[in-house]
Amino acid sequence: MCATCGCDTGATITMHEHGHQHDHSDHHLHEHSHKKVVDVEQDILHENNLLAERNRGYFDAKNILALNLVSSPGSGKTSLLEKTLTDLKGDLNFAVIEGDQQTTNDADRIHATGTKVVQINTGKGCHLDAHMVLHAVQGMKPVQDSVLFIENVGNLVCPAMFDLGEKERVVIISVTEGDDKPLKYPDMFHSSTLCIINKTDLLPYVPFDIEKVKANAKKINPALEIIELSCTSGEGLTTWYNWLKLKAVAAMPA
């Protein structure tokens, strides 16, 4: 059990449970149990960060632009990924790591674009971690001077805590969600470098204030870049593609 979020990662943490009444010895046992939980959480994140640095060193050595795509379920990030891979396959070399709790549905969709893809099923886990990405990369061996998309499990909470070794973290929200998302999930927006507001073609039909969500996002992270787009209408896709190409060029040696 992961101490940071409670998901099943293979580690086991025993929590001390107690009633309303307990004696002095119970009080000490409770304090001791609480301290163990904090220590385990720190150990998990420390180990993850070490592996993330290992991943980052590998990506830098091979000039691979690694992007961690994060969102709530249903934001349209797989559709955006499909569209991007299809439209830019003649311009950039791509590889994809797909993270889901179950099924290979998204990986099958990516495979249909002709892109190399590895599926990670996390089971009860609610996020990818650096160790999972390390093993996936070792198996797929992405080519030099390429772009690696890591599509994380749909969740705006737990993935925020786990560095995967990515160069850019891209948070995707859709106009069918609340415009207070940045305020409700500040850690994710604070740790991201780009925010994509997706499904803008639906704006006439939903009560979503796009200026408000941008203001909320900037309140959390003033340096956050924001792109508005729609995979359905094509609006804003060129801006996203240009951003991606510029980041890919920046990852190449001078």
C-alpha positions in Angstrom: 0.0 0.0 0.0 1.4 3.4 -1.0 1.6 5.7 2.0 1.3 8.8 -0.2 -2.1 8.0 -1.7 -3.3 4.6 -0.5 -3.0 2.7 -3.8 -1.6 -0.8 -4.0 2.1 -0.6 -5.0 3.3 -3.8 -3.4 4.4 -2.1 -0.1 2.4 -2.9 3.0 1.8 -0.4 5.8 0.0 -1.4 9.0 -2.0 1.4 10.5 -2.8 1.4 14.2 -6.5 1.6 14.8 -7.9 2.6 18.2 -11.2 3.5 19.8 -12.1 6.7 21.6 -10.7 5.5 24.9 -7.1 4.3 25.2 -4.5 4.2 27.9 -1.1 5.9 28.0 0.6 2.9 26.2 -2.0 3.1 23.4 -1.2 6.7 23.0 2.5 6.0 22.5 1.7 3.2 20.1 -0.5 5.5 18.0 2.3 8.1 17.8 4.8 5.4 16.8 2.5 4.1 14.1 1.9 7.6 12.7 5.7 8.2 12.5 6.2 5.0 10.6 3.7 6.0 8.0 5.4 9.4 7.4 8.8 7.7 7.2 7.6 5.2 4.6 6.0 8.0 2.5 9.3 9.8 2.5 11.2 6.7 1.5 8.8 5.9 -1.3 9.1 9.4 -2.8 12.9 9.5 -2.3 13.3 6.2 -4.1 11.0 7.4 -6.9 12.9 10.6 -7.3 16.2 8.8 -7.6 14.8 6.6 -10.4 13.3 9.7 -12.0 16.7 11.3 -12.2 18.0 8.1 -13.8 15.2 8.3 -16.4 15.9 11.9 -17.0 19.6 11.2 -17.6 18.8 8.6 -20.1 16.3 10.9 -21.9 18.9 13.7 -22.0 21.7 11.4 -23.3 19.5 10.3 -26.2 17.9 13.7 -26.8 14.4 12.3 -26.1 11.7 14.8 -25.2 9.6 13.1 -22.5 6.2 14.5 -21.8 4.0 13.4 -18.9 0.3 13.8 -19.9 -2.0 14.1 -16.9 -5.7 14.8 -16.6 -9.0 13.7 -15.1 -10.7 10.7 -16.8 -12.6 11.8 -19.9 -10.5 15.0 -20.7 -9.8 13.7 -24.2 -6.0 13.2 -23.8 -6.0 9.9 -25.8 -7.9 11.6 -28.6 -5.5 14.5 -28.6 -2.6 12.0 -28.6 -4.1 10.1 -31.6 -4.6 13.3 -33.5 -1.0 14.5 -32.8 0.6 11.2 -33.7 -1.3 11.0 -37.0 -0.7 14.6 -38.0 3.0 14.8 -37.1 4.2 11.3 -37.9 6.1 12.7 -40.9 7.8 15.4 -38.8 8.9 13.7 -35.5 9.7 10.2 -34.2 7.3 9.2 -31.5 6.9 6.5 -28.9 4.1 6.2 -26.3 3.8 4.7 -22.8 0.1 4.2 -21.9 -0.9 4.0 -18.2 -4.3 2.6 -17.2 -5.6 0.6 -14.3 -7.0 -2.1 -16.7 -7.4 -2.9 -20.4 -5.2 -2.2 -23.4 -7.9 -0.1 -25.1 -5.9 3.1 -25.3 -2.7 1.3 -26.3 -4.6 -0.4 -29.1 -5.8 3.0 -30.4 -2.2 4.3 -30.3 -0.9 1.2 -32.0 -3.4 1.8 -34.9 -1.6 5.1 -35.7 1.6 3.1 -36.4 3.4 4.3 -33.2 5.5 2.2 -30.9 3.6 1.8 -27.7 3.9 0.0 -24.3 1.0 -0.5 -22.0 1.3 -0.3 -18.2 -1.6 -1.6 -16.3 -1.4 -0.4 -12.7 -4.2 -2.6 -11.3 -5.3 -0.8 -8.1 -2.6 1.8 -8.5 -3.8 5.3 -9.4 -0.6 6.7 -11.0 2.5 5.7 -12.9 5.8 6.0 -11.1 9.5 6.3 -12.2 10.1 2.5 -11.7 7.3 1.6 -14.1 8.5 4.0 -16.7 12.1 2.7 -16.3 11.0 -0.8 -17.1 8.8 0.3 -20.0 11.6 2.3 -21.6 14.0 -0.6 -21.2 11.6 -2.8 -23.1 10.6 -0.4 -25.9 14.0 1.3 -26.4 12.9 4.6 -27.9 15.1 5.9 -30.7 17.5 8.9 -30.4 16.1 12.3 -31.1 12.5 11.4 -30.5 9.4 12.4 -28.5 8.1 10.1 -25.8 4.6 10.7 -24.6 3.7 9.1 -21.2 0.0 9.1 -20.8 -0.6 8.8 -17.1 -3.6 7.3 -15.3 -6.6 9.6 -15.3 -6.2 11.3 -11.9 -5.3 14.9 -10.9 -4.2 14.0 -7.4 -1.6 11.2 -7.0 0.3 11.7 -10.3 1.3 15.2 -9.1 3.6 13.7 -6.5 5.5 11.3 -8.7 8.2 12.6 -11.0 8.7 10.2 -13.9 11.8 11.9 -15.3 9.8 13.9 -17.8 11.0 17.2 -19.4 7.5 18.6 -19.6 4.3 17.9 -17.6 1.2 18.7 -19.6 -2.1 18.9 -17.7 -5.2 18.6 -19.9 -8.7 19.7 -18.8 -11.8 19.9 -20.9 -14.6 22.5 -21.0 -17.0 19.8 -19.7 -15.2 20.0 -16.3 -15.4 22.8 -13.7 -13.5 26.0 -14.3 -12.4 25.8 -10.6 -10.2 22.7 -11.4 -6.9 24.5 -10.9 -8.0 25.7 -7.4 -9.2 22.2 -6.4 -6.1 20.4 -7.6 -3.3 23.0 -7.2 -0.4 20.6 -6.9 -1.0 19.3 -10.4 -1.2 22.8 -12.0 1.7 24.0 -9.9 4.0 21.2 -11.2 2.9 21.4 -14.8 4.6 23.5 -17.5 1.6 23.5 -20.0 -2.1 23.5 -19.6 -4.2 22.4 -22.5 -7.9 23.4 -22.4 -9.6 20.8 -24.7 -13.0 20.4 -26.4 -13.4 24.1 -27.0 -15.9 23.3 -29.7 -18.4 22.6 -26.8 -18.1 26.0 -25.2 -21.5 27.2 -26.6 -23.2 24.3 -24.9 -21.6 24.2 -21.4 -21.5 26.6 -18.4 -17.7 27.0 -18.5 -15.9 30.3 -18.1 -12.6 29.9 -20.0 -11.2 33.2 -18.8 -11.9 32.2 -15.3 -10.1 28.9 -15.6 -7.1 30.6 -17.1 -7.0 33.1 -14.3 -7.3 30.4 -11.7 -4.5 28.4 -13.4 -2.2 31.4 -13.5 -3.0 32.1 -9.8 -1.6 28.7 -9.0 1.3 28.9 -11.5 2.1 32.2 -13.1 4.6 30.6 -15.4 2.1 28.1 -16.8 1.6 28.2 -20.5 -2.0 27.7 -21.8 -3.3 26.4 -25.1 -6.9 26.2 -26.1 -7.9 23.6 -28.7 -10.4 21.2 -30.1 -9.6 17.9 -31.7 -13.0 17.9 -33.3 -12.9 21.3 -35.0 -9.1 21.5 -35.3 -9.0 24.9 -33.6 -5.7 25.5 -31.7 -4.0 22.3 -32.9 -1.4 24.3 -34.9 -0.5 26.2 -31.7 0.0 22.9 -29.9 2.0 21.3 -32.7 4.3 24.4 -32.9 4.8 24.2 -29.1 5.7 20.6 -29.4 8.1 21.0 -32.3 9.9 23.9 -30.5 10.3 21.7 -27.4 11.6 18.8 -29.5 14.1 21.1 -31.3 15.3 22.4 -27.9 16.0 18.9 -26.7 18.3 18.3 -29.7 22.0 19.0 -29.4 23.1 22.4 -30.7 
